[in-house]
Amino acid sequence: MIQWTEEQCKLRDSFRVWHKEFSEGHLADDQDSRFSPERWARVRDSGLLRLPFDPAWGGLGHNLLTTMCVLEDLGYGCRDAGLLFSISTHIVSTGIPIQRFGSDDLKARYLKRICSGEVIGAHAISEPNAGSDSMSMESSATEDGDDYVLNGTKSYISNGPVADVFVVYARSDPDSTFQGITAIILDRGTSGFTIGEPIVKMGLKTSPFCQLSFDGCRVPKTNVVGRAGSGFLILEYVLVWEILSLFIMWVGGMQHRFERCVEFANNRRQFGHKIGTYQSIADKIVDMKVGVESSRKWLYDTAEQYAGGSNVTTSLAIAKMIASEANVSSAMTAVQLFGGRGYLAEYGLEKDLRDAIGGTIYSGSTEMQQRRIAKMIGL
């Protein structure tokens, strides 16, 4: 297991003063499916959004592992999983591809504002007929002089209703699969670009999402991230950051939930005994402990492999499967353990369960991860 340096621990601890403010009012906002501008303002004030970005663009200059260290603790201390999801989308899915692949011009125009949180970022991949199968996307980016013209529809776009900047992936070469997708930066308010109304969903309700439509939407070629046709490679790079950064926050949440269940089991009495003394209860809590430790180890081990230059295709898929499934199991156990309390909205545990279920779908479903692993082992 990783041993954090004194500097990393100080950085992690420095953000703890913000956790309570990040959580305030989250239950009411979850019931109303409301993104909180007030809590986003606190996130901006904290400097959290600057973590992995170069100081030249207003960032703090930290690597992936250090960023994960801070984000795990954030997941432990902040109860608004929707806000955490929006933070991840903003940092990882919007800022990271611009930093890694964008031109100096793109960085100058967008990265400073992403670091400061002046703008909110989103990315657009999924479509009505192309979810996990991103290579089947139909949205097109057609060259026309110095511009690309976008046409098509994107679905399930996190941060979509509140975002100012979008990284849009579209097919620029209809005759090519892996080299036929291009990533393009698109600003809110661009002619021909329509942002749909927020869509109510099962969980992560404080992170709004919607559908996007492009109808002859003209974007200058200078807004291309990387080079034309490199969208698939950018997606692969972003996916590593996305899974490791997002699911390590869920590990922090699992740790908090586990500790809450241990405390409850040691204080709740039924039939004259603490419920934690019953083997059936103890076994469930032990499973929670195994789940959180296994998830944490797989995510950090994969991050270390990646930092060392290793191919992490299989490890990443395993880590994502373990963490997402363990989070659902942990949340379900907490609801059952707390009984009637667990079923009530005021305790936040039923929300945890609703939030967790999405993790088995986004960033590549459990079934897609199984398919990827099977392919890597020669099946």
C-alpha positions as CSV (number, residue, x, y, z in Angstrom):
1,M,0.0,0.0,0.0
2,I,1.2,3.5,-0.8
3,Q,2.9,5.5,2.0
4,W,2.0,9.2,1.5
5,T,4.7,11.8,2.1
6,E,4.4,14.5,4.6
7,E,3.7,17.0,1.9
8,Q,0.9,14.8,0.4
9,C,-0.7,14.4,3.8
10,K,-0.6,18.2,4.4
11,L,-2.1,18.8,1.0
12,R,-4.9,16.3,1.7
13,D,-5.6,17.6,5.1
14,S,-5.7,21.2,3.9
15,F,-9.0,20.5,2.0
16,R,-10.8,19.0,5.0
17,V,-11.9,22.4,6.2
18,W,-14.1,22.6,3.1
19,H,-15.9,19.2,3.4
20,K,-18.7,20.4,5.6
21,E,-19.5,23.3,3.3
22,F,-19.4,21.0,0.3
23,S,-22.1,18.8,2.0
24,E,-24.5,21.5,3.3
25,G,-28.0,21.1,2.0
26,H,-27.2,18.0,-0.1
27,L,-30.2,16.0,1.0
28,A,-32.7,18.7,0.1
29,D,-31.0,19.4,-3.2
30,D,-31.0,15.6,-4.0
31,Q,-34.8,15.5,-3.5
32,D,-35.2,18.6,-5.8
33,S,-32.6,17.3,-8.4
34,R,-30.8,20.6,-7.9
35,F,-27.3,21.5,-8.8
36,S,-26.0,23.9,-6.2
37,P,-24.2,27.0,-7.5
38,E,-23.5,27.9,-3.9
39,R,-21.6,24.6,-3.3
40,W,-19.8,25.0,-6.6
41,A,-18.7,28.4,-5.5
42,R,-17.2,26.8,-2.4
43,V,-15.4,24.3,-4.6
44,R,-13.9,27.1,-6.6
45,D,-12.8,29.0,-3.5
46,S,-11.1,25.9,-2.1
47,G,-8.7,25.5,-5.1
48,L,-9.6,21.9,-5.5
49,L,-10.2,22.2,-9.2
50,R,-6.5,23.3,-9.7
51,L,-5.0,20.0,-8.4
52,P,-3.6,18.2,-11.5
53,F,-3.0,21.2,-13.7
54,D,0.3,22.9,-14.6
55,P,1.0,26.0,-12.6
56,A,1.5,27.8,-16.0
57,W,-2.3,27.7,-16.3
58,G,-3.2,28.4,-12.7
59,G,-2.9,24.8,-11.5
60,L,-1.2,23.2,-8.5
61,G,0.9,20.8,-10.5
62,H,0.2,17.5,-8.8
63,N,0.4,14.1,-10.4
64,L,-2.3,11.5,-10.6
65,L,-1.5,9.7,-7.4
66,T,-1.4,12.8,-5.3
67,T,-4.7,13.9,-6.9
68,M,-6.2,10.6,-5.9
69,C,-5.0,11.0,-2.4
70,V,-6.9,14.2,-2.0
71,L,-9.9,12.9,-3.9
72,E,-10.3,9.8,-1.7
73,D,-10.4,12.0,1.4
74,L,-12.9,14.3,-0.3
75,G,-15.1,11.2,-0.9
76,Y,-14.8,10.4,2.8
77,G,-15.7,13.9,4.0
78,C,-18.2,15.2,1.4
79,R,-21.7,13.6,1.4
80,D,-22.8,15.1,-1.9
81,A,-21.9,12.4,-4.4
82,G,-23.5,14.4,-7.2
83,L,-21.2,17.3,-6.6
84,L,-18.2,14.9,-6.5
85,F,-19.4,13.5,-9.9
86,S,-19.6,17.0,-11.3
87,I,-16.1,17.8,-10.0
88,S,-14.7,14.7,-11.6
89,T,-16.4,15.5,-15.0
90,H,-15.0,19.1,-14.9
91,I,-11.4,18.2,-13.9
92,V,-10.9,14.8,-15.6
93,S,-13.2,14.8,-18.6
94,T,-12.8,18.4,-19.6
95,G,-9.5,19.8,-18.3
96,I,-7.3,16.7,-18.5
97,P,-7.6,16.2,-22.3
98,I,-7.0,19.9,-22.9
99,Q,-3.9,19.8,-20.8
100,R,-2.5,16.6,-22.3
101,F,-3.5,17.1,-26.0
102,G,-4.6,20.7,-26.5
103,S,-2.6,23.3,-28.3
104,D,-1.1,26.3,-26.3
105,D,-3.9,28.4,-27.8
106,L,-6.6,26.1,-26.4
107,K,-4.8,26.0,-23.0
108,A,-4.6,29.8,-22.9
109,R,-8.3,30.2,-23.8
110,Y,-9.8,27.4,-21.6
111,L,-7.5,25.9,-19.1
112,K,-7.0,28.8,-16.8
113,R,-10.8,29.2,-16.5
114,I,-11.2,25.5,-15.9
115,C,-8.6,25.6,-13.1
116,S,-10.4,28.5,-11.5
117,G,-13.8,27.1,-12.0
118,E,-14.9,30.3,-13.7
119,V,-16.4,28.0,-16.3
120,I,-18.0,24.5,-15.8
121,G,-16.9,21.7,-18.1
122,A,-18.6,18.7,-19.6
123,H,-17.8,16.1,-22.2
124,A,-20.1,14.6,-24.8
125,I,-19.6,11.0,-25.9
126,S,-22.7,8.8,-25.5
127,E,-25.5,8.9,-28.0
128,P,-29.0,7.4,-28.2
129,N,-27.6,4.5,-30.3
130,A,-24.0,4.5,-29.0
131,G,-23.5,4.2,-25.2
132,S,-20.7,1.8,-24.2
133,D,-20.0,1.2,-27.9
134,S,-18.5,4.7,-28.4
135,M,-17.0,3.7,-31.7
136,S,-20.5,3.5,-33.2
137,M,-21.2,7.1,-32.6
138,E,-23.0,8.8,-35.4
139,S,-22.6,12.5,-34.6
140,S,-20.5,14.0,-37.4
141,A,-17.8,16.7,-37.7
142,T,-17.5,17.6,-41.4
143,E,-14.6,19.8,-42.6
144,D,-15.7,23.1,-44.3
145,G,-12.8,25.4,-44.9
146,D,-11.3,26.5,-41.6
147,D,-14.2,25.0,-39.6
148,Y,-15.9,21.8,-38.7
149,V,-19.6,21.5,-38.9
150,L,-21.2,19.4,-36.2
151,N,-24.5,17.5,-36.6
152,G,-26.1,14.9,-34.4
153,T,-27.2,14.2,-30.8
154,K,-25.5,13.3,-27.6
155,S,-27.2,11.8,-24.6
156,Y,-26.7,11.5,-20.8
157,I,-24.3,14.4,-20.6
158,S,-23.2,15.1,-17.1
159,N,-23.0,18.8,-16.2
160,G,-24.7,19.5,-19.5
161,P,-27.4,21.8,-18.2
162,V,-24.9,24.0,-16.3
163,A,-21.7,23.6,-18.4
164,D,-20.0,26.5,-20.3
165,V,-17.4,24.4,-22.2
166,F,-17.9,21.0,-23.8
167,V,-15.4,18.5,-25.2
168,V,-17.4,16.9,-28.0
169,Y,-16.4,13.7,-29.7
170,A,-17.7,13.3,-33.2
171,R,-17.0,11.2,-36.3
172,S,-14.8,13.2,-38.7
173,D,-14.1,10.3,-41.1
174,P,-17.1,8.0,-41.8
175,D,-14.9,5.4,-43.4
176,S,-12.6,4.9,-40.4
177,T,-13.3,3.4,-37.0
178,F,-10.5,4.1,-34.5
179,Q,-9.0,7.0,-36.5
180,G,-12.3,8.5,-37.5
181,I,-13.2,10.4,-34.3
182,T,-12.2,13.9,-33.4
183,A,-12.4,15.8,-30.1
184,I,-13.6,19.4,-30.4
185,I,-14.1,22.2,-27.8
186,L,-17.5,23.7,-28.1
187,D,-18.8,26.8,-26.2
188,R,-22.2,27.2,-24.8
189,G,-24.2,29.6,-27.0
190,T,-22.6,28.5,-30.2
191,S,-25.1,28.8,-33.1
192,G,-26.8,25.5,-33.9
193,F,-26.0,24.1,-30.5
194,T,-29.0,23.2,-28.3
195,I,-28.7,22.1,-24.6
196,G,-31.7,20.1,-23.5
197,E,-33.7,20.4,-20.3
198,P,-32.3,18.6,-17.2
199,I,-33.4,14.9,-17.1
200,V,-34.5,13.4,-13.7
201,K,-32.5,10.3,-12.9
202,M,-32.2,7.7,-10.2
203,G,-29.1,8.9,-8.4
204,L,-26.4,11.6,-8.4
205,K,-29.3,14.0,-8.7
206,T,-27.3,17.1,-7.8
207,S,-25.1,16.5,-10.9
208,P,-27.5,17.4,-13.7
209,F,-27.5,15.8,-17.1
210,C,-29.3,16.3,-20.4
211,Q,-29.3,15.7,-24.1
212,L,-27.3,17.9,-26.6
213,S,-28.2,18.6,-30.2
214,F,-26.0,19.9,-33.0
215,D,-27.6,21.3,-36.2
216,G,-25.1,22.8,-38.5
217,C,-23.0,23.9,-35.6
218,R,-19.9,25.6,-36.9
219,V,-16.6,25.3,-34.9
220,P,-13.2,26.6,-35.9
221,K,-10.5,23.9,-36.5
222,T,-8.4,25.7,-33.9
223,N,-10.8,24.1,-31.3
224,V,-9.7,20.6,-32.2
225,V,-8.1,18.8,-29.2
226,G,-4.9,17.1,-30.4
227,R,-5.1,16.3,-34.1
228,A,-8.1,15.3,-36.2
229,G,-8.8,11.6,-35.9
230,S,-7.1,11.2,-32.5
231,G,-10.4,11.1,-30.5
232,F,-10.2,7.5,-29.6
233,L,-6.7,7.8,-28.2
234,I,-7.8,10.8,-26.2
235,L,-10.8,8.8,-24.9
236,E,-8.5,6.0,-23.8
237,Y,-6.3,8.4,-21.9
238,V,-9.2,10.2,-20.2
239,L,-10.8,6.9,-19.2
240,V,-7.8,5.9,-17.1
241,W,-8.0,9.2,-15.2
242,E,-11.7,9.0,-15.0
243,I,-11.9,5.6,-13.4
244,L,-9.1,6.1,-11.0
245,S,-10.1,9.6,-9.9
246,L,-13.8,9.0,-9.7
247,F,-13.8,5.6,-8.1
248,I,-11.2,6.5,-5.5
249,M,-13.8,9.1,-4.3
250,W,-16.3,6.3,-4.0
251,V,-13.8,4.4,-1.9
252,G,-13.7,7.3,0.5
253,G,-17.5,7.2,0.7
254,M,-17.4,3.5,1.3
255,Q,-14.9,4.0,4.1
256,H,-17.2,6.6,5.7
257,R,-20.2,4.3,5.3
258,F,-18.3,1.3,6.8
259,E,-17.3,3.3,9.9
260,R,-20.9,4.5,10.3
261,C,-22.2,0.9,10.2
262,V,-19.6,-0.2,12.8
263,E,-20.7,2.5,15.1
264,F,-24.3,1.7,14.6
265,A,-23.8,-2.0,15.2
266,N,-21.9,-1.3,18.4
267,N,-24.7,0.9,19.8
268,R,-28.0,-0.5,18.4
269,R,-29.4,-3.2,20.7
270,Q,-32.0,-5.8,19.8
271,F,-33.1,-8.8,21.9
272,G,-30.8,-7.7,24.7
273,H,-27.6,-7.6,22.7
274,K,-25.7,-5.2,20.4
275,I,-26.6,-6.2,16.9
276,G,-22.9,-6.3,16.0
277,T,-22.5,-9.4,18.2
278,Y,-24.8,-11.4,15.8
279,Q,-22.8,-13.3,13.3
280,S,-25.0,-12.4,10.4
281,I,-24.5,-8.7,11.0
282,A,-20.8,-9.0,11.7
283,D,-20.3,-11.0,8.4
284,K,-22.0,-8.2,6.4
285,I,-19.8,-5.5,8.0
286,V,-16.7,-7.7,7.4
287,D,-17.7,-7.9,3.7
288,M,-17.9,-4.1,3.6
289,K,-14.3,-3.9,5.0
290,V,-13.1,-6.4,2.4
291,G,-14.8,-4.4,-0.3
292,V,-13.3,-1.1,0.6
293,E,-9.8,-2.4,1.1
294,S,-9.9,-4.4,-2.2
295,S,-11.2,-1.5,-4.1
296,R,-8.6,0.9,-2.6
297,K,-5.7,-1.5,-3.4
298,W,-6.7,-2.2,-6.9
299,L,-7.2,1.5,-7.8
300,Y,-3.9,2.6,-6.2
301,D,-1.9,-0.4,-7.6
302,T,-3.3,0.4,-11.0
303,A,-2.4,4.1,-10.7
304,E,1.2,3.1,-9.7
305,Q,1.5,0.8,-12.7
306,Y,0.2,3.5,-15.0
307,A,2.6,6.0,-13.5
308,G,5.4,3.5,-14.2
309,G,4.5,3.3,-17.9
310,S,2.8,-0.2,-17.8
311,N,-0.2,-1.2,-19.8
312,V,-3.1,-1.1,-17.4
313,T,-6.0,-2.2,-19.6
314,T,-6.7,-5.4,-17.6
315,S,-6.0,-3.9,-14.2
316,L,-8.1,-0.9,-14.9
317,A,-11.1,-3.0,-15.9
318,I,-10.7,-5.2,-12.8
319,A,-10.4,-2.2,-10.5
320,K,-13.5,-0.6,-12.0
321,M,-15.5,-3.8,-11.6
322,I,-14.4,-4.4,-8.0
323,A,-14.9,-0.8,-6.9
324,S,-18.3,-0.3,-8.6
325,E,-19.8,-3.6,-7.4
326,A,-18.4,-3.2,-3.9
327,N,-19.9,0.3,-3.6
328,V,-23.4,-1.1,-4.5
329,S,-23.0,-4.0,-2.0
330,S,-21.8,-1.6,0.7
331,A,-24.7,0.8,0.2
332,M,-27.2,-2.1,0.2
333,T,-25.7,-3.5,3.4
334,A,-26.0,-0.1,5.1
335,V,-29.7,0.2,4.2
336,Q,-30.4,-3.3,5.5
337,L,-28.3,-2.8,8.6
338,F,-30.0,0.5,9.6
339,G,-33.5,-1.0,8.9
340,G,-36.3,1.5,8.9
341,R,-33.7,4.3,9.3
342,G,-31.8,3.1,6.3
343,Y,-35.0,3.4,4.2
344,L,-35.7,7.0,5.2
345,A,-34.3,9.9,3.1
346,E,-33.1,11.9,6.1
347,Y,-30.3,9.4,6.9
348,G,-28.8,9.6,3.4
349,L,-28.3,5.8,3.1
350,E,-31.0,5.2,0.5
351,K,-29.4,8.0,-1.5
352,D,-26.0,6.3,-1.2
353,L,-27.6,3.2,-2.8
354,R,-29.2,5.1,-5.6
355,D,-25.9,7.0,-6.3
356,A,-23.9,3.7,-6.2
357,I,-25.9,1.8,-8.8
358,G,-24.8,4.2,-11.6
359,G,-21.2,3.2,-11.1
360,T,-21.9,-0.2,-12.6
361,I,-23.0,1.6,-15.8
362,Y,-21.0,4.7,-16.5
363,S,-17.3,4.6,-17.5
364,G,-17.9,1.3,-19.1
365,S,-20.5,-1.1,-17.6
366,T,-19.6,-4.1,-15.6
367,E,-20.4,-6.3,-18.6
368,M,-18.1,-4.2,-20.8
369,Q,-15.3,-4.6,-18.3
370,Q,-15.8,-8.3,-18.3
371,R,-15.7,-8.3,-22.1
372,R,-12.5,-6.3,-22.1
373,I,-10.8,-8.6,-19.5
374,A,-11.9,-11.7,-21.5
375,K,-10.3,-10.2,-24.6
376,M,-7.1,-9.4,-22.8
377,I,-6.7,-13.0,-21.5
378,G,-7.3,-14.4,-25.0
379,L,-10.9,-15.4,-24.9
